[in-house]
Amino acid sequence: MCKIFCCSNILLALATQPGWDGDNRDIEQRTLNLEKLHNLIESGEVTLYIPQDSILLVDMAAREHLSSQEARQVVQKILDLGTTNLGVDYDDILEKANSLDFYPNDTDLSEATCLILAKELNADAILSHYPNVLRQIVTLNVRHFSDFNIPIMNLYSFIKLASEDQIRPINQDKTIFVFTPHHRVIRLPNGATPLDFAYAIHTSIGDRCFEALVNGSEYPLNKPLSNGDIVEIVKSPEVNPDPKWLDFPVTAATKRRIMRSLTHKHQAQGWLVIKQEIGKNIRVYKKGLEYVAQQLNCKSLDELAVKIGSGQERIQKVQELFHQFSCKQENNCLKPIGEEDLITGIGNRNFQIASCCHPIPRQAIVGILTSSERSIRVHHTDCPNIKNLKIEQRISLDWNCDKAKVQLQLRIIDHRDTLRPILNMLADNSITPNLHSVNPCADGTSLISADIVLGSGQNLESILAAVKNMPKVGQLKVKSMIPIPLK
């Protein structure tokens, strides 16, 4: 059974119709909430405790708008709903209420009495039209309410809590209930902080948490919340979790979400540092990074990026290991014995087809040799990425083959009529694709991996443009281009 105290304003509303005193705001919602509270009391699910001075206040307020007889009827309705037999020394309660150190503006003795009675009788909730006023009394009188842990809420929040079947029993040693500014009920373990609250609403709210407002005032992110607090999270424009947050929450779920968000943040920072210090085109030096990751006991490149972004590994150390790998490669850059010469002018060195321009056989090409990589990178002669390179870095090359296998990856709207026109268009250009996989995605698209073989008389750019312009084709990119030896 849930035990509640209602301040005089809600007691008066229980025995009258909303709008009786000229207040016509939200009449329908107020009527519905009052009916639900009345039904909870009538069914025995809620016990209403009524302080004696609250009855006097109700009578005085009713007489301002009603006749004496009508006012007595209002009081009788309230007495029928609850009990004034509280089994306490009422004189002592009044003495305690009157001896409080501070009374905020717009508060009176009856509100303080209600707080002390609720504490003495271990009530489950206190209802008021203005819960912040009562919370101010508790906040300003810490000496008297140091262990006060009873939720103070408005009627709407209480009915919301009741509708979620969370009002009975409220274990005040293990559970608290706090509210969003829009009266959403959030159940948390006792000792939970604003960060627990933020992540309980949504991970994105927690990740962007900048500060918390509790009952309208700034509140530390590591300070425990109390029953009935109204919590508002002020969000930053960007995701920015702080490693210090791991010491704040009490729930394991919140700590896991913070750790996951920190991992994503450090990973992004790490890749940014890698690109700034080593190079933007990761595909060029991926093998070198994999060597570095292996030396630093990282299971993946992403784990390496996390260590760099979090400061666990210095980028200088990564650069040293990367240089070691490059030196080893200098003596290991010869082509395997027996491999045919696909490009004239390469000599005995390895080569890679540049991913920026993807030249195909019979197009004019040039080799680029940089100091950071001992293999030759093959570019189209008109590639804009090599315009500013020195002449001594260029090597004259020519194709010794007339075909190339191009691996494509494209994303299409997952529809049975989408892929067929693409295949027909390729067939019209004497191209028969070799489909490796068609993977449906959750967003209603499919990711397709396929190979096509191009001869010297075909133009890769025009074919890519034709595929890209097909209906319902989204992303399209070349994964690799491998020359095919002459037979």
Backbone torsions as a table, in degrees:
resi	resn	phi	psi	omega
1	MET	NA	132.0	-178.4
2	CYS	-91.6	126.5	-178.9
3	LYS	-102.8	125.8	-177.6
4	ILE	-130.7	154.3	168.5
5	PHE	-114.5	137.6	175.8
6	CYS	-116.0	132.3	174.6
7	CYS	-67.7	164.6	-172.0
8	SER	-59.0	-31.5	-178.4
9	ASN	-65.9	-36.9	177.8
10	ILE	-77.9	-35.3	175.7
11	LEU	-58.8	-43.7	-179.7
12	LEU	-65.2	-40.0	179.4
13	ALA	-65.3	-34.7	-179.8
14	LEU	-61.3	-31.7	-174.4
15	ALA	-99.8	1.7	-179.6
16	THR	-132.0	176.2	176.4
17	GLN	-95.7	137.4	176.5
18	PRO	-54.3	136.6	-179.3
19	GLY	93.8	-2.6	-178.2
20	TRP	-64.0	-27.1	-179.0
21	ASP	-102.7	14.8	178.6
22	GLY	93.9	-3.9	178.5
23	ASP	-87.1	104.3	-173.9
24	ASN	-103.4	17.0	-179.2
25	ARG	-75.0	133.5	172.7
26	ASP	46.5	46.6	-175.3
27	ILE	-60.7	-42.8	-177.0
28	GLU	-63.7	-46.1	-179.6
29	GLN	-65.9	-41.4	179.6
30	ARG	-64.7	-41.5	178.5
31	THR	-61.0	-44.0	-179.8
32	LEU	-63.1	-44.4	-179.4
33	ASN	-64.0	-42.2	-179.9
34	LEU	-65.6	-39.0	177.4
35	GLU	-62.8	-40.7	179.6
36	LYS	-65.8	-42.5	178.1
37	LEU	-64.0	-42.8	178.9
38	HIS	-59.4	-42.4	179.9
39	ASN	-66.8	-38.6	177.9
40	LEU	-62.3	-40.2	179.6
41	ILE	-69.3	-45.3	-178.6
42	GLU	-62.8	-34.7	-177.8
43	SER	-79.4	-9.0	-179.4
44	GLY	86.9	0.2	177.7
45	GLU	-71.2	-25.4	-179.5
46	VAL	-128.5	133.1	173.7
47	THR	-104.9	126.6	-178.5
48	LEU	-97.8	117.2	175.2
49	TYR	-94.9	132.4	-174.7
50	ILE	-121.3	111.0	174.3
51	PRO	-65.0	148.9	-177.1
52	GLN	-62.4	-41.7	-177.0
53	ASP	-69.1	-23.9	176.7
54	SER	-65.7	-36.2	177.3
55	ILE	-61.8	-42.7	179.3
56	LEU	-63.3	-40.9	179.7
57	LEU	-65.9	-39.4	177.8
58	VAL	-62.6	-43.5	-179.5
59	ASP	-62.3	-43.4	-179.7
60	MET	-64.5	-42.9	-178.9
61	ALA	-66.8	-39.6	-178.8
62	ALA	-65.2	-36.7	-177.7
63	ARG	-68.3	-18.3	178.2
64	GLU	-70.9	-23.2	-175.9
65	HIS	-121.1	-16.9	-174.3
66	LEU	-125.0	167.5	175.4
67	SER	-73.5	168.6	-179.5
68	SER	-60.6	-41.7	-179.2
69	GLN	-65.8	-42.8	178.8
70	GLU	-64.7	-36.7	178.1
71	ALA	-64.1	-40.7	178.2
72	ARG	-63.9	-35.4	178.2
73	GLN	-66.2	-37.4	177.1
74	VAL	-62.8	-46.6	179.4
75	VAL	-60.7	-41.3	-179.2
76	GLN	-63.9	-38.4	178.1
77	LYS	-60.7	-39.9	-179.8
78	ILE	-67.6	-44.4	179.4
79	LEU	-61.9	-31.5	178.3
80	ASP	-70.4	-27.6	-177.1
81	LEU	-83.3	-33.1	-174.2
82	GLY	-128.9	-167.8	-179.0
83	THR	-129.5	140.6	174.8
84	THR	-103.1	-2.4	179.0
85	ASN	-83.8	87.1	-171.8
86	LEU	-94.4	-12.6	178.0
87	GLY	67.1	35.7	179.3
88	VAL	-129.2	162.9	174.4
89	ASP	-80.5	99.9	-171.8
90	TYR	-67.6	-32.4	177.3
91	ASP	-62.1	-40.3	179.1
92	ASP	-65.8	-38.5	178.9
93	ILE	-62.8	-44.8	179.3
94	LEU	-63.3	-37.7	179.7
95	GLU	-63.8	-43.6	178.9
96	LYS	-64.4	-41.5	-179.7
97	ALA	-65.3	-37.6	-177.7
98	ASN	-75.6	-18.8	-176.3
99	SER	-95.7	9.8	176.8
100	LEU	-62.4	150.2	-175.3
101	ASP	-74.0	-39.0	-173.7
102	PHE	-133.8	138.6	173.1
103	TYR	-121.6	111.9	177.5
104	PRO	-62.4	164.4	176.5
105	ASN	-60.4	149.4	177.4
106	ASP	65.1	25.7	173.9
107	THR	-118.5	158.9	-179.0
108	ASP	-138.2	178.0	-175.5
109	LEU	-63.8	-36.2	-176.8
110	SER	-63.8	-34.8	178.8
111	GLU	-69.2	-40.4	175.8
112	ALA	-65.5	-38.7	177.9
113	THR	-61.4	-41.5	179.7
114	CYS	-61.6	-41.2	178.8
115	LEU	-63.0	-46.0	-177.1
116	ILE	-68.6	-40.5	177.2
117	LEU	-62.1	-42.9	179.8
118	ALA	-61.3	-39.0	178.3
119	LYS	-68.4	-43.2	-178.4
120	GLU	-63.4	-38.1	-175.0
121	LEU	-97.3	6.3	177.9
122	ASN	54.0	51.0	-178.9
123	ALA	-68.2	161.2	-180.0
124	ASP	-91.3	-20.9	-179.1
125	ALA	-167.1	154.9	172.6
126	ILE	-123.2	128.1	-178.2
127	LEU	-108.2	136.0	178.5
128	SER	-153.9	150.5	173.0
129	HIS	-66.4	-23.9	-175.5
130	TYR	-129.5	71.2	-175.7
131	PRO	-61.9	-29.2	-179.6
132	ASN	-62.3	-31.3	179.5
133	VAL	-64.1	-44.4	179.1
134	LEU	-67.5	-36.7	178.9
135	ARG	-64.9	-32.4	177.2
136	GLN	-64.5	-38.4	177.7
137	ILE	-60.9	-46.1	-179.9
138	VAL	-62.7	-44.0	-177.1
139	THR	-64.8	-40.5	-176.6
140	LEU	-78.9	-14.3	-177.8
141	ASN	-122.4	59.0	-176.3
142	VAL	-60.5	-33.6	-178.1
143	ARG	-61.5	-33.9	-178.3
144	HIS	-91.4	-23.8	-174.7
145	PHE	-123.2	36.4	-175.7
146	SER	-61.6	-35.1	-178.2
147	ASP	-108.7	22.5	-178.3
148	PHE	-73.2	123.6	-176.2
149	ASN	-141.4	42.5	-178.9
150	ILE	-107.9	128.0	-179.5
151	PRO	-65.3	133.0	175.8
152	ILE	-112.3	120.1	-172.6
153	MET	-146.3	164.3	174.4
154	ASN	-84.2	172.8	-174.8
155	LEU	-63.8	-39.8	-179.3
156	TYR	-59.4	-45.4	-178.8
157	SER	-64.7	-39.7	-179.2
158	PHE	-65.5	-42.3	178.9
159	ILE	-66.0	-37.2	176.3
160	LYS	-61.1	-43.3	178.0
161	LEU	-63.9	-41.8	-179.7
162	ALA	-65.3	-37.3	-179.0
163	SER	-67.3	-24.3	177.5
164	GLU	-91.1	7.8	175.3
165	ASP	58.5	42.2	-178.5
166	GLN	-118.6	11.5	-174.6
167	ILE	-86.2	-18.5	-177.1
168	ARG	-134.6	136.1	-20.7
169	PRO	-84.3	147.8	175.8
170	ILE	-93.3	108.5	178.5
171	ASN	-84.7	98.9	-172.9
172	GLN	-70.9	-12.1	177.1
173	ASP	-82.9	-22.6	-174.0
174	LYS	-120.3	-21.8	-170.5
175	THR	-133.2	142.0	170.3
176	ILE	-128.9	158.2	176.3
177	PHE	-122.6	124.0	176.6
178	VAL	-123.3	168.8	-170.2
179	PHE	-132.3	147.1	169.6
180	THR	-78.2	165.8	176.5
181	PRO	-59.3	-19.4	179.2
182	HIS	-99.9	19.0	172.3
183	HIS	71.6	18.0	172.4
184	ARG	-73.4	134.4	-176.6
185	VAL	-88.7	128.9	177.6
186	ILE	-120.2	118.3	179.5
187	ARG	-92.4	128.6	-175.9
188	LEU	-136.1	157.8	174.0
189	PRO	-71.2	151.3	178.3
190	ASN	-58.6	135.7	-176.7
191	GLY	94.6	-2.9	-179.3
192	ALA	-63.8	148.8	-176.8
193	THR	-107.9	172.1	175.4
194	PRO	-56.5	-28.6	177.2
195	LEU	-68.3	-39.8	174.4
196	ASP	-58.9	-42.1	179.0
197	PHE	-61.6	-48.1	-176.0
198	ALA	-61.7	-45.8	-178.8
199	TYR	-73.6	-24.1	176.2
200	ALA	-68.3	-30.5	177.3
201	ILE	-72.9	-54.8	178.4
202	HIS	-168.6	145.9	-179.3
203	THR	-59.4	-38.0	-179.2
204	SER	-65.7	-31.4	176.8
205	ILE	-68.2	-44.0	178.7
206	GLY	-63.4	-44.7	-177.4
207	ASP	-62.1	-29.6	-177.4
208	ARG	-102.0	11.9	-178.2
209	CYS	-62.6	127.1	178.3
210	PHE	-108.9	-46.3	174.8
211	GLU	-158.2	168.8	-179.0
212	ALA	-121.4	143.1	172.0
213	LEU	-114.9	121.4	179.4
214	VAL	-115.0	119.9	-176.5
215	ASN	55.0	35.6	175.5
216	GLY	88.1	-2.3	-177.7
217	SER	-119.7	152.8	177.4
218	GLU	-60.1	143.8	-172.6
219	TYR	-144.3	134.2	-179.4
220	PRO	-63.5	143.8	-178.7
221	LEU	-70.5	-17.2	-178.7
222	ASN	-105.0	9.3	-178.9
223	LYS	-94.4	133.7	-178.9
224	PRO	-61.8	144.6	175.8
225	LEU	-86.1	165.1	179.2
226	SER	-119.2	159.5	177.3
227	ASN	-53.7	133.1	174.4
228	GLY	83.9	-1.4	178.7
229	ASP	-62.7	144.0	171.3
230	ILE	-101.7	117.2	-171.1
231	VAL	-114.2	131.1	175.1
232	GLU	-122.5	131.2	179.8
233	ILE	-99.6	123.5	174.9
234	VAL	-89.4	121.3	-173.3
235	LYS	-96.7	144.4	172.5
236	SER	-85.3	158.8	-178.4
237	PRO	-63.5	-27.6	-174.9
238	GLU	-123.0	160.0	173.9
239	VAL	-69.6	122.6	-175.2
240	ASN	-152.0	62.4	177.4
241	PRO	-64.8	148.2	-177.3
242	ASP	-109.6	132.6	178.4
243	PRO	-55.9	-27.7	178.9
244	LYS	-64.0	-22.7	-178.2
245	TRP	-61.4	-24.6	-177.2
246	LEU	-60.8	-20.6	179.3
247	ASP	-89.2	-7.5	-172.1
248	PHE	-89.3	-48.8	-170.9
249	PRO	-74.5	162.9	177.2
250	VAL	-108.5	-16.4	-178.3
251	THR	-93.8	140.0	179.0
252	ALA	-65.0	-34.1	-179.5
253	ALA	-62.5	-41.7	179.0
254	THR	-64.1	-43.0	179.8
255	LYS	-62.5	-39.5	178.6
256	ARG	-64.3	-41.1	-179.5
257	ARG	-67.0	-39.1	177.2
258	ILE	-64.2	-44.2	-179.8
259	MET	-61.9	-42.0	179.0
260	ARG	-63.8	-41.6	179.9
261	SER	-67.8	-38.4	177.2
262	LEU	-64.0	-38.9	178.8
263	THR	-61.1	-45.7	178.3
264	HIS	-62.8	-40.6	-179.8
265	LYS	-64.8	-47.5	-179.0
266	HIS	-66.8	-34.6	178.2
267	GLN	-63.0	-45.1	178.5
268	ALA	-63.8	-41.9	178.7
269	GLN	-64.6	-40.5	-179.4
270	GLY	-63.2	-44.6	178.7
271	TRP	-64.8	-34.0	177.8
272	LEU	-63.7	-43.2	178.5
273	VAL	-65.1	-43.1	179.8
274	ILE	-59.2	-45.3	-178.8
275	LYS	-66.9	-34.5	-180.0
276	GLN	-71.2	-37.6	-172.2
277	GLU	-95.9	-24.7	-176.2
278	ILE	-114.4	-42.0	178.3
279	GLY	156.0	152.4	-176.1
280	LYS	-77.6	-34.2	-176.7
281	ASN	-85.2	93.0	-174.2
282	ILE	-64.5	-31.3	-178.2
283	ARG	-61.3	-28.3	-178.5
284	VAL	-66.0	-38.9	-173.8
285	TYR	-119.5	25.3	-178.0
286	LYS	-60.7	-42.3	-179.2
287	LYS	-62.9	-37.5	177.4
288	GLY	-63.8	-41.3	177.9
289	LEU	-65.7	-39.1	178.4
290	GLU	-62.0	-37.2	175.2
291	TYR	-63.0	-44.4	179.1
292	VAL	-61.0	-45.7	-179.8
293	ALA	-60.0	-40.2	179.2
294	GLN	-64.5	-41.5	-180.0
295	GLN	-66.1	-28.1	-178.0
296	LEU	-99.9	14.8	176.0
297	ASN	60.3	36.4	175.8
298	CYS	-98.7	135.1	-177.4
299	LYS	-76.1	-19.9	-178.3
300	SER	-153.1	168.5	176.5
301	LEU	-67.2	-33.7	178.0
302	ASP	-64.0	-38.7	177.6
303	GLU	-64.8	-37.7	175.1
304	LEU	-61.3	-44.0	179.2
305	ALA	-61.6	-39.2	178.6
306	VAL	-61.9	-43.8	-179.5
307	LYS	-64.4	-37.5	178.1
308	ILE	-69.7	-45.2	-178.3
309	GLY	-65.3	-31.4	-179.5
310	SER	-88.2	-5.7	-180.0
311	GLY	87.2	4.1	178.6
312	GLN	-70.0	-30.0	176.2
313	GLU	-125.9	137.5	178.9
314	ARG	-82.1	141.2	178.6
315	ILE	-63.9	-27.8	178.0
316	GLN	-62.6	-39.5	177.9
317	LYS	-65.1	-40.8	177.6
318	VAL	-61.6	-42.4	179.7
319	GLN	-64.6	-37.8	178.1
320	GLU	-62.4	-46.8	179.6
321	LEU	-66.9	-36.5	178.1
322	PHE	-63.7	-39.2	178.0
323	HIS	-65.2	-38.8	176.7
324	GLN	-58.5	-44.6	179.7
325	PHE	-61.9	-42.9	-179.3
326	SER	-62.7	-39.1	179.4
327	CYS	-66.0	-38.6	178.1
328	LYS	-65.0	-36.1	-177.3
329	GLN	-70.1	-24.1	-178.7
330	GLU	-60.7	-34.7	-179.8
331	ASN	-94.9	9.1	-176.8
332	ASN	-138.0	37.9	-176.0
333	CYS	-110.6	13.0	178.6
334	LEU	-80.7	150.5	178.3
335	LYS	-70.9	150.4	175.5
336	PRO	-60.0	144.0	-179.6
337	ILE	-61.9	134.8	177.2
338	GLY	96.1	-11.2	179.2
339	GLU	-73.6	133.7	-176.7
340	GLU	-72.3	153.9	177.6
341	ASP	-79.1	103.6	179.7
342	LEU	-81.9	-27.3	-178.0
343	ILE	-132.8	124.9	178.5
344	THR	-74.5	131.7	179.8
345	GLY	106.4	-9.7	179.6
346	ILE	-72.1	-33.0	-175.7
347	GLY	73.6	-136.6	-177.9
348	ASN	-102.4	20.7	-178.7
349	ARG	-98.4	157.5	170.9
350	ASN	-72.3	160.1	175.6
351	PHE	-141.0	159.8	175.2
352	GLN	-134.3	139.8	176.4
353	ILE	-79.9	127.4	-177.3
354	ALA	-63.1	133.8	-178.8
355	SER	-80.5	-11.5	-177.9
356	CYS	-79.7	-30.6	-176.4
357	CYS	-126.0	-16.2	176.2
358	HIS	45.8	63.0	177.2
359	PRO	-66.8	145.9	179.2
360	ILE	-117.8	162.8	-176.8
361	PRO	-49.6	142.0	-180.0
362	ARG	77.9	-4.4	170.0
363	GLN	-82.9	150.1	-179.6
364	ALA	-66.0	130.1	-176.0
365	ILE	-131.7	161.7	176.7
366	VAL	-144.1	145.6	178.4
367	GLY	-96.6	141.8	179.3
368	ILE	-120.2	128.6	179.0
369	LEU	-120.7	116.1	-178.7
370	THR	-106.1	165.4	-177.9
371	SER	-72.7	-25.0	-176.4
372	SER	-87.6	-7.2	-177.4
373	GLU	-146.3	127.6	-173.2
374	ARG	-88.9	-15.0	174.2
375	SER	-81.6	162.4	-177.2
376	ILE	-94.7	136.1	177.3
377	ARG	-105.1	127.2	-173.9
378	VAL	-96.6	121.1	180.0
379	HIS	-117.8	158.2	166.0
380	HIS	-68.8	143.5	-177.0
381	THR	-62.1	-23.4	-179.8
382	ASP	-95.9	9.3	-178.4
383	CYS	-62.7	125.6	-178.0
384	PRO	-66.4	-19.2	-177.3
385	ASN	-74.6	-10.8	-177.9
386	ILE	-113.4	4.7	-175.2
387	LYS	-60.5	-35.1	-174.5
388	ASN	-97.3	7.9	179.9
389	LEU	-77.9	149.9	-179.1
390	LYS	-69.1	153.6	-176.4
391	ILE	-64.3	-31.1	-178.3
392	GLU	-72.2	-12.7	177.0
393	GLN	-87.1	-7.0	-176.2
394	ARG	-96.1	143.8	177.8
395	ILE	-128.1	128.7	179.6
396	SER	-70.3	129.4	-177.3
397	LEU	-134.1	161.2	173.9
398	ASP	-151.7	149.7	-179.2
399	TRP	-72.2	143.5	171.8
400	ASN	-120.7	31.7	177.9
401	CYS	-154.0	166.2	-176.4
402	ASP	-126.6	5.7	178.2
403	LYS	-137.6	158.6	177.4
404	ALA	-146.9	144.8	175.4
405	LYS	-97.0	123.5	-177.7
406	VAL	-112.7	123.8	177.1
407	GLN	-93.8	123.0	-177.7
408	LEU	-110.6	151.2	170.6
409	GLN	-132.4	124.3	179.4
410	LEU	-135.8	151.4	178.0
411	ARG	-113.2	127.6	-179.3
412	ILE	-126.8	157.0	171.7
413	ILE	-65.6	127.7	-171.9
414	ASP	-70.6	88.8	-178.1
415	HIS	-144.2	142.6	-174.0
416	ARG	-64.5	-23.7	-177.7
417	ASP	-94.7	6.7	-176.7
418	THR	-87.2	-44.3	-173.7
419	LEU	-75.1	-34.4	-175.3
420	ARG	-59.1	-47.4	178.9
421	PRO	-60.7	-32.2	179.0
422	ILE	-66.4	-45.4	179.3
423	LEU	-63.2	-39.2	178.7
424	ASN	-65.1	-41.1	179.1
425	MET	-62.9	-42.7	178.8
426	LEU	-65.2	-38.7	178.3
427	ALA	-62.8	-37.4	177.6
428	ASP	-63.4	-23.9	178.2
429	ASN	-100.1	21.2	177.5
430	SER	60.4	36.4	179.6
431	ILE	-121.8	126.5	176.2
432	THR	-112.6	107.3	-176.7
433	PRO	-73.4	149.8	174.4
434	ASN	-107.8	102.8	-176.9
435	LEU	-76.1	124.9	176.8
436	HIS	-91.5	-41.6	-176.9
437	SER	-159.8	149.4	172.1
438	VAL	-131.3	105.5	-173.4
439	ASN	-110.3	110.7	175.6
440	PRO	-64.9	143.3	179.8
441	CYS	-114.8	162.8	-176.2
442	ALA	-67.7	-22.2	-176.9
443	ASP	-87.2	11.4	178.3
444	GLY	87.2	10.8	177.1
445	THR	-112.4	171.1	174.7
446	SER	-127.5	141.1	178.7
447	LEU	-104.1	120.1	-173.5
448	ILE	-113.4	133.9	174.4
449	SER	-116.9	128.3	-175.6
450	ALA	-151.1	154.6	174.0
451	ASP	-109.3	144.1	170.1
452	ILE	-131.8	148.1	178.6
453	VAL	-108.6	123.5	-178.0
454	LEU	-110.4	138.5	174.8
455	GLY	-96.4	178.1	-175.2
456	SER	-67.3	-22.4	-178.9
457	GLY	-89.0	4.7	-177.3
458	GLN	-110.4	152.2	-175.8
459	ASN	-113.7	116.6	-176.7
460	LEU	-63.1	-43.1	-176.4
461	GLU	-61.8	-41.7	-178.3
462	SER	-68.6	-36.0	178.7
463	ILE	-68.6	-42.4	177.5
464	LEU	-61.8	-41.6	179.4
465	ALA	-63.7	-39.2	-179.6
466	ALA	-65.9	-41.1	177.8
467	VAL	-66.5	-42.9	-178.4
468	LYS	-60.9	-32.6	-177.8
469	ASN	-85.5	-1.8	177.3
470	MET	-68.1	148.7	179.5
471	PRO	-60.6	141.7	173.2
472	LYS	65.9	23.0	174.3
473	VAL	-102.4	127.3	180.0
474	GLY	-102.3	-110.4	-177.0
475	GLN	-67.7	140.0	176.1
476	LEU	-145.1	127.4	178.1
477	LYS	-149.9	156.4	177.1
478	VAL	-91.4	121.0	-179.7
479	LYS	-83.0	-38.7	179.8
480	SER	-161.6	161.5	176.0
481	MET	-139.6	118.8	-174.5
482	ILE	-122.4	119.8	176.3
483	PRO	-63.2	147.7	179.4
484	ILE	-107.9	124.8	-177.8
485	PRO	-60.9	152.0	174.9
486	LEU	-68.2	139.5	178.4
487	LYS	-91.7	NA	NA
